[in-house]
Amino acid sequence: MLPLYYHANSPIHLTPAPYKLVLCLGLSAALVFIPSVWGMATATLAIAALYAVARLPLRTVLAALRPVVIATVIIFALHAAFSDWHSAVLIVLRLMALVLLSTLVSLTTPFSDMLDVLSRAARPFARFGVSPPNVALAVALTIRFIPTLLHDMQEIQRARMARGGKRASLFALGPLIVKILSMTNALGNAIAARGFENRK
């Protein structure tokens, strides 16, 4: 799992985790309803400007976002080939805005704080037999493993191209699925060894 949190004393870092997560969800939902390319481009630039407010080093930001590049190129190529350029650009801009937003929250929020917020949010479901800590762990791990999976995808594509592949290909999904299954098995064993599944 890639360590995303970067410690600083910016206004975004000091904002409580519950507010950041709620704003992230609200803005993510709002981005889906922006219909124009120019509107989406403006929203993406506005989110990117928040990185300056957060006082995040450019090297840290690029390291966190680099794995997204190949996935974005593949998505753009598929939509441009089977749909139209306008839709492809709009989808890529929306994807980049969502990734920038979620990465900003990850870079400025400790993992323990996110886990605590998600656990508290899941407490109402405890009456239905749902374990809040388990729900929080599942959601938090999903959020934090996305950059790892994108990084693995990038490494697989590089290995494929080093063996003579001419361009990015969806055939890399096979090895990626194998890595996901292996990582899931190892993670499950680690969680079971720590007795986390017995928490209520």
C-alpha positions as a Markdown table, in Angstrom:
| # | Residue | x | y | z |
|---|---|---|---|---|
| 1 | Met | 0.0 | 0.0 | 0.0 |
| 2 | Leu | 1.4 | 3.4 | -1.0 |
| 3 | Pro | 1.9 | 5.8 | 1.9 |
| 4 | Leu | -0.1 | 8.9 | 0.7 |
| 5 | Tyr | -0.3 | 11.1 | 3.8 |
| 6 | Tyr | 2.0 | 14.1 | 3.8 |
| 7 | His | 2.3 | 16.0 | 7.0 |
| 8 | Ala | 2.0 | 19.8 | 6.8 |
| 9 | Asn | 0.2 | 22.6 | 8.6 |
| 10 | Ser | -1.9 | 23.9 | 5.8 |
| 11 | Pro | -5.5 | 25.0 | 6.2 |
| 12 | Ile | -6.6 | 21.8 | 4.4 |
| 13 | His | -4.5 | 19.6 | 6.7 |
| 14 | Leu | -6.0 | 21.3 | 9.7 |
| 15 | Thr | -9.6 | 20.8 | 8.5 |
| 16 | Pro | -11.3 | 18.0 | 10.4 |
| 17 | Ala | -11.5 | 14.7 | 8.6 |
| 18 | Pro | -15.3 | 14.5 | 8.7 |
| 19 | Tyr | -15.7 | 17.8 | 6.9 |
| 20 | Lys | -13.1 | 16.8 | 4.2 |
| 21 | Leu | -14.8 | 13.5 | 3.6 |
| 22 | Val | -18.3 | 15.0 | 3.3 |
| 23 | Leu | -17.0 | 17.7 | 1.0 |
| 24 | Cys | -15.2 | 15.1 | -1.1 |
| 25 | Leu | -18.4 | 13.0 | -1.5 |
| 26 | Gly | -20.5 | 16.1 | -2.3 |
| 27 | Leu | -18.1 | 17.5 | -4.8 |
| 28 | Ser | -17.6 | 14.1 | -6.4 |
| 29 | Ala | -21.4 | 13.8 | -6.9 |
| 30 | Ala | -21.5 | 17.4 | -8.3 |
| 31 | Leu | -18.8 | 16.6 | -10.9 |
| 32 | Val | -20.9 | 13.9 | -12.4 |
| 33 | Phe | -23.6 | 16.5 | -13.4 |
| 34 | Ile | -21.2 | 19.0 | -15.1 |
| 35 | Pro | -22.2 | 18.6 | -18.8 |
| 36 | Ser | -19.6 | 20.8 | -20.7 |
| 37 | Val | -16.0 | 20.3 | -21.4 |
| 38 | Trp | -15.2 | 23.9 | -20.4 |
| 39 | Gly | -17.1 | 23.6 | -17.1 |
| 40 | Met | -15.3 | 20.3 | -16.3 |
| 41 | Ala | -11.9 | 21.8 | -17.2 |
| 42 | Thr | -12.6 | 24.8 | -14.9 |
| 43 | Ala | -13.6 | 22.4 | -12.0 |
| 44 | Thr | -10.4 | 20.4 | -12.6 |
| 45 | Leu | -8.2 | 23.5 | -12.5 |
| 46 | Ala | -10.0 | 24.7 | -9.3 |
| 47 | Ile | -9.3 | 21.4 | -7.6 |
| 48 | Ala | -5.7 | 21.4 | -8.8 |
| 49 | Ala | -5.3 | 24.9 | -7.3 |
| 50 | Leu | -6.2 | 23.4 | -3.8 |
| 51 | Tyr | -2.9 | 21.5 | -3.9 |
| 52 | Ala | -1.1 | 24.9 | -3.7 |
| 53 | Val | -3.3 | 25.8 | -0.7 |
| 54 | Ala | -2.3 | 22.5 | 0.9 |
| 55 | Arg | 1.4 | 23.3 | 0.4 |
| 56 | Leu | 2.1 | 19.9 | -1.1 |
| 57 | Pro | 5.5 | 19.4 | -2.8 |
| 58 | Leu | 5.2 | 18.9 | -6.5 |
| 59 | Arg | 7.3 | 15.7 | -6.3 |
| 60 | Thr | 4.9 | 14.2 | -3.8 |
| 61 | Val | 1.9 | 15.1 | -5.9 |
| 62 | Leu | 3.4 | 13.7 | -9.1 |
| 63 | Ala | 4.4 | 10.5 | -7.4 |
| 64 | Ala | 0.8 | 10.0 | -6.2 |
| 65 | Leu | -0.8 | 10.9 | -9.6 |
| 66 | Arg | 1.7 | 9.2 | -11.9 |
| 67 | Pro | 0.0 | 5.8 | -11.9 |
| 68 | Val | -3.2 | 7.4 | -13.1 |
| 69 | Val | -1.7 | 8.5 | -16.4 |
| 70 | Ile | -1.7 | 5.1 | -18.2 |
| 71 | Ala | -5.3 | 4.3 | -17.0 |
| 72 | Thr | -6.4 | 7.7 | -18.3 |
| 73 | Val | -4.7 | 7.2 | -21.7 |
| 74 | Ile | -6.4 | 3.8 | -22.1 |
| 75 | Ile | -9.8 | 5.2 | -21.1 |
| 76 | Phe | -9.4 | 8.2 | -23.5 |
| 77 | Ala | -8.4 | 5.9 | -26.4 |
| 78 | Leu | -11.3 | 3.6 | -25.9 |
| 79 | His | -13.9 | 6.4 | -25.7 |
| 80 | Ala | -12.3 | 8.2 | -28.7 |
| 81 | Ala | -12.4 | 5.0 | -30.7 |
| 82 | Phe | -15.9 | 3.9 | -29.9 |
| 83 | Ser | -17.7 | 7.2 | -29.1 |
| 84 | Asp | -16.5 | 10.7 | -30.0 |
| 85 | Trp | -13.7 | 13.1 | -29.0 |
| 86 | His | -16.0 | 15.4 | -27.0 |
| 87 | Ser | -17.2 | 12.5 | -24.8 |
| 88 | Ala | -13.7 | 11.2 | -24.4 |
| 89 | Val | -12.3 | 14.6 | -23.3 |
| 90 | Leu | -15.2 | 15.1 | -20.9 |
| 91 | Ile | -14.8 | 11.7 | -19.3 |
| 92 | Val | -11.1 | 12.1 | -18.9 |
| 93 | Leu | -11.4 | 15.5 | -17.3 |
| 94 | Arg | -14.1 | 14.2 | -15.0 |
| 95 | Leu | -11.8 | 11.2 | -14.1 |
| 96 | Met | -8.9 | 13.5 | -13.4 |
| 97 | Ala | -11.0 | 15.8 | -11.3 |
| 98 | Leu | -12.2 | 12.9 | -9.2 |
| 99 | Val | -8.7 | 11.5 | -8.8 |
| 100 | Leu | -7.3 | 14.9 | -7.9 |
| 101 | Leu | -10.0 | 15.4 | -5.3 |
| 102 | Ser | -9.6 | 12.0 | -3.7 |
| 103 | Thr | -5.8 | 12.2 | -3.7 |
| 104 | Leu | -5.9 | 15.6 | -2.1 |
| 105 | Val | -8.0 | 14.1 | 0.8 |
| 106 | Ser | -5.6 | 11.2 | 1.1 |
| 107 | Leu | -2.5 | 13.4 | 1.1 |
| 108 | Thr | -3.9 | 15.7 | 3.8 |
| 109 | Thr | -5.7 | 13.2 | 6.0 |
| 110 | Pro | -4.1 | 10.5 | 8.2 |
| 111 | Phe | -5.4 | 7.0 | 7.5 |
| 112 | Ser | -6.3 | 6.6 | 11.2 |
| 113 | Asp | -8.5 | 9.7 | 11.0 |
| 114 | Met | -10.3 | 8.4 | 8.0 |
| 115 | Leu | -10.9 | 5.0 | 9.6 |
| 116 | Asp | -12.3 | 6.7 | 12.7 |
| 117 | Val | -14.7 | 8.8 | 10.7 |
| 118 | Leu | -15.9 | 5.9 | 8.6 |
| 119 | Ser | -16.4 | 3.7 | 11.7 |
| 120 | Arg | -18.6 | 6.4 | 13.4 |
| 121 | Ala | -20.6 | 6.9 | 10.2 |
| 122 | Ala | -21.4 | 3.1 | 10.1 |
| 123 | Arg | -22.6 | 2.9 | 13.7 |
| 124 | Pro | -26.3 | 3.3 | 12.8 |
| 125 | Phe | -26.0 | 0.0 | 10.9 |
| 126 | Ala | -24.8 | -1.9 | 13.9 |
| 127 | Arg | -28.4 | -2.7 | 14.8 |
| 128 | Phe | -28.7 | -4.7 | 11.6 |
| 129 | Gly | -25.7 | -6.9 | 12.6 |
| 130 | Val | -23.1 | -4.9 | 10.6 |
| 131 | Ser | -19.8 | -4.3 | 12.3 |
| 132 | Pro | -18.8 | -0.5 | 12.0 |
| 133 | Pro | -15.1 | -1.2 | 12.3 |
| 134 | Asn | -15.3 | -3.8 | 9.5 |
| 135 | Val | -17.2 | -1.4 | 7.2 |
| 136 | Ala | -14.8 | 1.4 | 7.9 |
| 137 | Leu | -11.8 | -0.9 | 7.2 |
| 138 | Ala | -13.3 | -2.1 | 3.9 |
| 139 | Val | -14.1 | 1.4 | 2.7 |
| 140 | Ala | -10.7 | 2.8 | 3.8 |
| 141 | Leu | -8.7 | 0.0 | 2.3 |
| 142 | Thr | -10.6 | 0.4 | -1.0 |
| 143 | Ile | -9.8 | 4.1 | -1.1 |
| 144 | Arg | -6.1 | 3.6 | -0.2 |
| 145 | Phe | -5.5 | 0.6 | -2.5 |
| 146 | Ile | -6.6 | 2.4 | -5.6 |
| 147 | Pro | -3.2 | 4.1 | -6.1 |
| 148 | Thr | -1.5 | 0.8 | -5.4 |
| 149 | Leu | -3.5 | -0.9 | -8.1 |
| 150 | Leu | -2.9 | 1.9 | -10.6 |
| 151 | His | 0.8 | 1.6 | -9.8 |
| 152 | Asp | 0.8 | -2.1 | -10.4 |
| 153 | Met | -1.0 | -1.6 | -13.7 |
| 154 | Gln | 1.7 | 0.9 | -14.7 |
| 155 | Glu | 4.4 | -1.6 | -13.9 |
| 156 | Ile | 2.7 | -4.4 | -15.8 |
| 157 | Gln | 2.3 | -2.2 | -18.8 |
| 158 | Arg | 6.0 | -1.2 | -18.6 |
| 159 | Ala | 7.1 | -4.9 | -18.4 |
| 160 | Arg | 4.9 | -5.8 | -21.4 |
| 161 | Met | 6.3 | -2.9 | -23.5 |
| 162 | Ala | 9.8 | -3.9 | -22.5 |
| 163 | Arg | 9.1 | -7.4 | -24.0 |
| 164 | Gly | 8.1 | -5.9 | -27.3 |
| 165 | Gly | 4.6 | -4.5 | -26.8 |
| 166 | Lys | 4.0 | -1.4 | -28.9 |
| 167 | Arg | 1.4 | 0.3 | -26.7 |
| 168 | Ala | -0.8 | 0.0 | -23.6 |
| 169 | Ser | -3.2 | -2.9 | -23.8 |
| 170 | Leu | -6.1 | -4.3 | -21.9 |
| 171 | Phe | -4.3 | -7.7 | -21.8 |
| 172 | Ala | -2.5 | -6.3 | -18.8 |
| 173 | Leu | -5.7 | -6.8 | -16.8 |
| 174 | Gly | -5.0 | -10.6 | -16.5 |
| 175 | Pro | -1.7 | -10.2 | -14.5 |
| 176 | Leu | -3.4 | -7.3 | -12.6 |
| 177 | Ile | -6.2 | -9.6 | -11.5 |
| 178 | Val | -3.7 | -12.2 | -10.3 |
| 179 | Lys | -1.9 | -9.6 | -8.3 |
| 180 | Ile | -5.2 | -8.4 | -6.8 |
| 181 | Leu | -6.2 | -11.9 | -5.7 |
| 182 | Ser | -2.8 | -12.5 | -4.2 |
| 183 | Met | -2.8 | -9.2 | -2.4 |
| 184 | Thr | -6.4 | -9.8 | -1.1 |
| 185 | Asn | -5.4 | -13.2 | 0.2 |
| 186 | Ala | -2.4 | -11.8 | 2.1 |
| 187 | Leu | -4.4 | -8.9 | 3.4 |
| 188 | Gly | -7.2 | -11.2 | 4.6 |
| 189 | Asn | -4.7 | -13.4 | 6.4 |
| 190 | Ala | -3.1 | -10.4 | 8.1 |
| 191 | Ile | -6.5 | -9.1 | 9.3 |
| 192 | Ala | -7.5 | -12.5 | 10.6 |
| 193 | Ala | -4.2 | -12.9 | 12.5 |
| 194 | Arg | -4.9 | -9.6 | 14.3 |
| 195 | Gly | -8.5 | -10.6 | 15.2 |
| 196 | Phe | -10.0 | -7.6 | 13.5 |
| 197 | Glu | -13.0 | -9.5 | 12.2 |
| 198 | Asn | -14.2 | -10.1 | 15.8 |
| 199 | Arg | -14.5 | -6.4 | 16.5 |
| 200 | Lys | -18.0 | -5.0 | 16.9 |
